[in-house]
């Protein structure tokens, strides 16, 4: 079932700001993780940053289901953090976070493609 999407005025400026902040945050978490000697945290923090950036995008793209995308990606990052806390190495964290994030993003894009 298709629906009419209503984009807010100057939505593209907002998207640019959100994506710019996301990019800066990703560079910051990579730099901080490497500087602290904890590169194994990079996938967890990137997944969290990507997840959080979907909250404002939900409004800017008039896609309320992006709040689910944001919440699920945040949950995936917390699972990755749990794997690290349980003593897991970088490899299982990359597998859990990478596969989890891919499934969430594929599911989200499939839903948007079907719903419009």
PyMOL commands that set and color helices and strands:
alter all, ss='L'
color gray80, all
select helices_A, chain A and resi 11-35+39-60+66-85+90-115
alter helices_A, ss='H'
color red, helices_A
deselect
rebuild
show_as cartoon
